[in-house]
Amino acid sequence: MKNLAAFRKKLGRWYDSQGRALPWRSKPTLYRTVVSEFMCQQTRIDTAIPYFLSWIKLFPNFKILAKAKEEQVLKLWEGLGYYQRARNLHRLAREITELKEIPTSAADWEKLPGVGRYTAAAITSIIFETPAACVDGNVVRVLSRVNNIEKEFKNNSEAVGFFRESADRLLDRRKPGRHNQAMMELGATVCLRSGPKCSRCPVSSFCLAHRAGTQDSIPRFRSRQISTARIDRLWVRLDDSLLLHQIAPNGRRLANIYELPIVDDILANGTEKTLIKRAKRSISNQRITESIYRCRPGKGKQADIRQNSNLKWVSIDGLDKITLSGPHRRWIKEILTEDV
């Protein structure tokens, strides 16, 4: 790009007048910025906003969050998914409160729990005006189109690495926080994945892809192989209690979170069961079909259930007190409503 100063100026002015009024932007403290960055990893901003507002009410600063029990933290995070983010944020709060001095460099922030290169750049540039460029999927889209890069990337991580140098050259070092937010805002609201709104773009005059008419096909990614999986689960209700499976503390994604139990955990083949619900969901490149069956285990199987430390009877009234994975919370509510 020839005129970097003009690009930065137009982008900055556009952001000042058109940037969304998000709750963490209205009062940009370090804590609020950190919470928003953790929540918005792999989550749409519109989805994250109500969670952010609830979180700030219950945990308004690092000290209060650091003192909270993990069960409280996970419960408030319920439905956002990728619960390791919540655990890392909890750990981060504990480490921050023990520090004598808050680090201001992106490199030092990368040493803290759950903080990668992008998150470190976002936090330090916004709060401390550290000249560190952010590169995420939104920024990749903007840079690939502005420069008309037709290279095919195998995944987003490869594209992020490819554009880091370009993002650093383009960074407005006088106002890096505003610049980073403006680039991400442009990708999120104007330079969209499909149907980019070029007529509304403040920097379309600099965009080589717009000039060449290739914006709809850039950036290019290799098609991901989609895998499928089927999981059979059980609805076992005795009186006013529901049988649930609590995932082990060392679980990779959902440690200590509750879900409906898997059929193989309880029943032998041939046990009578009735299908009551079938649902589909996606995790990354995996498409999962989950079937939920109603059954009533015999006396022998009830003894097996009591001996399985991961299987818990939870009262219907107590379901709101535990942390269920988002889809399972939704399915359980639907089935309970139908049962009524």
C-alpha positions as CSV (number, residue, x, y, z in Angstrom):
1,M,0.0,0.0,0.0
2,K,1.4,3.4,-1.0
3,N,-0.3,5.9,1.3
4,L,-0.4,4.3,4.8
5,A,-1.0,7.6,6.5
6,A,-4.1,8.3,4.5
7,F,-5.4,4.8,5.1
8,R,-4.9,5.1,8.8
9,K,-6.6,8.6,8.9
10,K,-9.7,7.5,7.0
11,L,-10.0,4.3,9.0
12,G,-9.6,6.1,12.3
13,R,-12.2,8.7,11.5
14,W,-14.7,6.1,10.3
15,Y,-14.3,4.2,13.6
16,D,-14.7,7.3,15.7
17,S,-18.1,8.0,14.1
18,Q,-19.3,4.5,13.1
19,G,-17.9,2.1,15.7
20,R,-20.5,0.2,17.7
21,A,-21.2,1.3,21.2
22,L,-20.2,-1.9,23.0
23,P,-20.4,-2.0,26.8
24,W,-16.6,-2.6,27.3
25,R,-15.8,0.3,25.0
26,S,-17.9,2.9,26.9
27,K,-15.7,2.4,30.0
28,P,-12.5,0.8,28.8
29,T,-10.7,-0.3,32.0
30,L,-8.1,-3.0,32.0
31,Y,-10.4,-5.5,33.7
32,R,-13.4,-4.9,31.4
33,T,-11.1,-5.1,28.3
34,V,-9.7,-8.4,29.5
35,V,-13.1,-9.9,30.2
36,S,-14.4,-8.9,26.8
37,E,-11.4,-10.3,25.0
38,F,-11.8,-13.7,26.7
39,M,-15.5,-13.8,26.1
40,C,-15.3,-12.8,22.4
41,Q,-12.8,-15.5,21.6
42,Q,-14.8,-17.9,19.4
43,T,-18.1,-16.2,20.4
44,R,-20.2,-13.6,18.5
45,I,-20.2,-10.2,20.1
46,D,-24.0,-10.1,20.2
47,T,-24.0,-13.4,22.1
48,A,-21.2,-12.2,24.5
49,I,-22.8,-8.8,25.5
50,P,-25.5,-10.1,28.0
51,Y,-22.9,-12.5,29.5
52,F,-20.5,-9.6,29.9
53,L,-23.1,-7.4,31.6
54,S,-24.0,-10.2,34.1
55,W,-20.3,-11.0,34.7
56,I,-19.4,-7.4,35.5
57,K,-22.3,-7.2,38.0
58,L,-21.2,-10.3,39.9
59,F,-17.4,-10.0,39.4
60,P,-16.7,-6.3,38.9
61,N,-12.9,-6.5,39.3
62,F,-9.9,-8.8,39.4
63,K,-9.9,-9.1,43.2
64,I,-13.5,-10.3,43.5
65,L,-13.1,-12.7,40.5
66,A,-9.9,-14.1,42.1
67,K,-11.8,-14.9,45.3
68,A,-14.7,-16.6,43.6
69,K,-15.2,-20.4,43.6
70,E,-14.7,-22.1,40.2
71,E,-18.3,-23.4,40.4
72,Q,-19.6,-19.8,40.5
73,V,-17.3,-18.8,37.5
74,L,-18.4,-21.8,35.4
75,K,-22.1,-21.2,36.3
76,L,-22.0,-17.6,35.0
77,W,-20.2,-18.8,31.9
78,E,-22.8,-21.5,31.2
79,G,-23.9,-21.3,27.5
80,L,-20.8,-19.6,26.2
81,G,-19.0,-22.8,25.6
82,Y,-15.2,-23.4,25.5
83,Y,-15.1,-23.4,29.3
84,Q,-11.4,-23.4,29.5
85,R,-11.6,-19.7,28.7
86,A,-13.5,-19.2,32.0
87,R,-11.0,-21.2,33.9
88,N,-8.1,-19.3,32.4
89,L,-9.8,-16.0,33.1
90,H,-10.2,-17.1,36.7
91,R,-6.5,-18.1,36.9
92,L,-5.5,-14.9,35.3
93,A,-7.4,-12.8,37.9
94,R,-5.6,-14.7,40.7
95,E,-2.2,-14.1,39.1
96,I,-2.9,-10.4,38.4
97,T,-3.9,-9.7,42.0
98,E,-0.5,-11.2,43.1
99,L,1.6,-9.0,40.8
100,K,3.3,-6.0,42.2
101,E,3.1,-4.2,38.9
102,I,0.8,-4.8,35.9
103,P,2.8,-5.6,32.7
104,T,2.3,-3.3,29.7
105,S,4.1,-5.2,27.0
106,A,2.4,-7.7,24.8
107,A,5.2,-10.2,25.3
108,D,4.7,-10.2,29.1
109,W,1.0,-10.6,28.8
110,E,1.5,-13.7,26.6
111,K,3.0,-15.3,29.7
112,L,-0.3,-15.1,31.6
113,P,-3.0,-17.8,31.6
114,G,-5.1,-18.0,28.5
115,V,-3.4,-15.0,26.8
116,G,-2.2,-15.7,23.3
117,R,-0.5,-13.3,20.8
118,Y,-3.8,-11.7,19.6
119,T,-5.3,-11.2,23.0
120,A,-2.0,-9.8,24.4
121,A,-1.9,-7.3,21.5
122,A,-5.5,-6.3,21.9
123,I,-5.3,-5.7,25.7
124,T,-2.0,-3.8,25.7
125,S,-2.8,-1.7,22.7
126,I,-6.2,-0.6,23.9
127,I,-5.3,0.0,27.6
128,F,-1.6,1.0,27.5
129,E,-1.2,2.2,23.8
130,T,1.4,-0.5,23.3
131,P,2.3,-0.6,19.6
132,A,1.3,-4.3,19.0
133,A,-0.8,-5.2,16.0
134,C,-3.9,-7.5,16.3
135,V,-4.5,-10.1,13.7
136,D,-7.6,-12.2,13.9
137,G,-10.0,-13.5,11.2
138,N,-11.6,-10.0,10.7
139,V,-8.1,-8.4,10.2
140,V,-7.1,-11.3,7.9
141,R,-10.1,-10.5,5.7
142,V,-9.4,-6.8,5.5
143,L,-5.7,-7.2,4.7
144,S,-6.2,-10.0,2.2
145,R,-8.7,-7.9,0.3
146,V,-6.8,-4.6,0.6
147,N,-3.7,-6.3,-0.9
148,N,-5.7,-8.6,-3.2
149,I,-3.9,-11.7,-1.8
150,E,-5.2,-14.7,-3.7
151,K,-3.1,-17.3,-1.9
152,E,-5.0,-20.3,-0.6
153,F,-4.5,-20.9,3.2
154,K,-4.9,-24.2,4.8
155,N,-6.5,-22.7,7.8
156,N,-7.0,-19.4,9.7
157,S,-3.9,-19.9,11.8
158,E,-1.7,-20.0,8.7
159,A,-3.4,-16.8,7.4
160,V,-2.9,-15.0,10.7
161,G,0.8,-15.8,10.6
162,F,1.1,-14.7,6.9
163,F,-0.5,-11.2,7.6
164,R,1.3,-10.4,10.9
165,E,4.1,-8.4,9.1
166,S,1.5,-6.5,7.0
167,A,-0.6,-5.7,10.0
168,D,2.5,-4.4,11.8
169,R,3.5,-2.1,8.9
170,L,0.0,-0.7,8.7
171,L,-0.4,-0.1,12.5
172,D,-0.9,3.5,13.6
173,R,1.7,3.7,16.4
174,R,0.3,6.9,17.7
175,K,-3.1,5.4,18.4
176,P,-2.6,1.6,18.2
177,G,-5.6,0.8,20.4
178,R,-8.0,2.7,18.2
179,H,-6.4,1.3,15.0
180,N,-6.7,-2.3,16.1
181,Q,-10.3,-1.9,17.1
182,A,-11.0,-0.1,13.9
183,M,-9.5,-2.9,11.8
184,M,-11.5,-5.5,13.7
185,E,-14.7,-3.4,13.5
186,L,-14.3,-3.0,9.8
187,G,-14.0,-6.8,9.3
188,A,-16.9,-7.5,11.6
189,T,-19.4,-5.0,10.2
190,V,-18.4,-4.0,6.6
191,C,-15.7,-6.3,5.2
192,L,-17.9,-9.3,5.8
193,R,-17.0,-12.9,4.9
194,S,-19.8,-13.1,2.3
195,G,-21.4,-10.0,0.7
196,P,-18.9,-7.4,1.8
197,K,-20.4,-3.9,2.0
198,C,-17.8,-2.2,-0.2
199,S,-20.1,0.8,-0.8
200,R,-19.9,1.6,2.9
201,C,-16.2,0.9,3.3
202,P,-14.2,4.0,4.4
203,V,-11.0,2.6,2.7
204,S,-12.4,1.0,-0.5
205,S,-10.3,3.4,-2.5
206,F,-7.2,1.6,-1.2
207,C,-8.6,-1.9,-1.8
208,L,-7.0,-3.8,-4.7
209,A,-9.5,-6.6,-4.5
210,H,-12.4,-4.1,-4.8
211,R,-10.7,-2.6,-7.8
212,A,-10.2,-6.0,-9.4
213,G,-13.6,-7.3,-8.4
214,T,-12.2,-10.3,-6.5
215,Q,-13.4,-9.3,-3.0
216,D,-16.1,-12.1,-2.8
217,S,-13.5,-14.8,-3.3
218,I,-10.8,-13.5,-0.9
219,P,-9.4,-14.7,1.4
220,R,-9.2,-18.3,0.2
221,F,-9.1,-21.3,2.5
222,R,-8.7,-24.9,1.8
223,S,-11.9,-26.8,2.3
224,R,-11.9,-28.5,5.7
225,Q,-12.8,-32.1,6.0
226,I,-16.0,-32.5,8.0
227,S,-16.3,-35.5,10.3
228,T,-19.6,-36.8,11.7
229,A,-20.4,-38.5,15.0
230,R,-23.4,-40.0,16.7
231,I,-24.0,-40.0,20.4
232,D,-26.9,-41.8,22.2
233,R,-27.9,-40.4,25.6
234,L,-30.4,-41.3,28.2
235,W,-33.2,-39.6,30.0
236,V,-33.5,-41.3,33.3
237,R,-35.9,-39.7,35.8
238,L,-36.9,-41.2,39.1
239,D,-39.5,-39.2,41.1
240,D,-38.2,-35.6,41.0
241,S,-34.6,-36.4,40.2
242,L,-32.8,-36.6,36.8
243,L,-29.7,-38.7,36.2
244,L,-26.7,-36.7,34.9
245,H,-23.1,-37.4,34.1
246,Q,-20.5,-35.0,35.5
247,I,-17.5,-34.9,33.3
248,A,-14.2,-35.7,35.0
249,P,-12.0,-32.8,36.4
250,N,-9.4,-33.6,33.8
251,G,-11.8,-33.4,30.9
252,R,-10.3,-31.6,27.9
253,R,-13.2,-29.2,27.2
254,L,-15.9,-29.7,29.8
255,A,-14.2,-30.6,33.0
256,N,-16.8,-30.8,35.9
257,I,-19.7,-29.8,33.6
258,Y,-22.9,-31.8,33.6
259,E,-24.5,-33.5,30.6
260,L,-27.1,-36.3,30.1
261,P,-25.4,-39.7,30.4
262,I,-24.3,-41.7,27.4
263,V,-26.2,-45.0,26.8
264,D,-23.1,-47.2,27.1
265,D,-22.4,-45.8,30.6
266,I,-25.6,-47.3,32.0
267,L,-27.3,-49.8,29.8
268,A,-26.4,-53.1,28.2
269,N,-27.5,-53.8,24.6
270,G,-31.1,-54.9,24.4
271,T,-32.4,-52.8,27.2
272,E,-35.7,-51.2,26.3
273,K,-35.6,-47.5,25.6
274,T,-37.7,-45.0,23.7
275,L,-36.4,-42.2,21.5
276,I,-37.8,-38.8,22.7
277,K,-35.5,-36.3,21.0
278,R,-32.9,-36.0,18.3
279,A,-30.7,-32.9,17.9
280,K,-27.7,-31.8,15.9
281,R,-24.8,-29.5,16.8
282,S,-21.4,-28.6,15.5
283,I,-18.1,-28.3,17.3
284,S,-15.3,-27.0,15.0
285,N,-15.4,-29.3,11.9
286,Q,-17.4,-32.0,13.6
287,R,-21.1,-32.5,13.0
288,I,-22.7,-34.4,15.9
289,T,-26.1,-36.0,16.0
290,E,-27.3,-36.7,19.6
291,S,-30.3,-39.0,20.3
292,I,-31.9,-38.9,23.7
293,Y,-33.8,-42.0,24.9
294,R,-36.1,-42.4,27.8
295,C,-35.6,-45.5,29.9
296,R,-35.9,-46.8,33.5
297,P,-33.0,-49.0,34.4
298,G,-33.7,-52.2,36.4
299,K,-32.7,-52.8,40.0
300,G,-29.3,-54.2,39.0
301,K,-28.5,-51.3,36.8
302,Q,-29.6,-48.9,39.6
303,A,-26.9,-50.4,41.8
304,D,-24.3,-49.9,39.0
305,I,-25.4,-46.2,38.8
306,R,-24.8,-45.7,42.5
307,Q,-21.3,-47.1,42.2
308,N,-20.4,-44.8,39.3
309,S,-18.9,-41.7,40.9
310,N,-19.5,-39.6,37.7
311,L,-23.2,-40.3,37.6
312,K,-25.3,-38.0,39.8
313,W,-28.9,-37.8,40.7
314,V,-29.9,-34.1,40.6
315,S,-33.2,-32.8,41.7
316,I,-35.3,-31.1,39.1
317,D,-35.4,-28.0,41.3
318,G,-31.7,-28.1,41.7
319,L,-30.9,-28.0,37.9
320,D,-30.4,-24.3,38.0
321,K,-27.7,-24.6,40.6
322,I,-25.4,-26.7,38.6
323,T,-23.5,-26.0,35.4
324,L,-24.8,-27.8,32.3
325,S,-23.3,-27.6,28.9
326,G,-25.3,-25.1,26.8
327,P,-27.1,-27.6,24.4
328,H,-27.9,-30.0,27.3
329,R,-29.5,-27.2,29.3
330,R,-31.7,-26.3,26.3
331,W,-32.7,-29.9,25.6
332,I,-33.5,-30.7,29.3
333,K,-35.7,-27.6,29.5
334,E,-37.5,-28.7,26.3
335,I,-38.1,-32.3,27.5
336,L,-39.3,-31.1,30.9
337,T,-41.7,-28.7,29.2
338,E,-43.1,-31.5,27.0
339,D,-43.4,-33.8,30.0
340,V,-45.5,-31.3,31.9
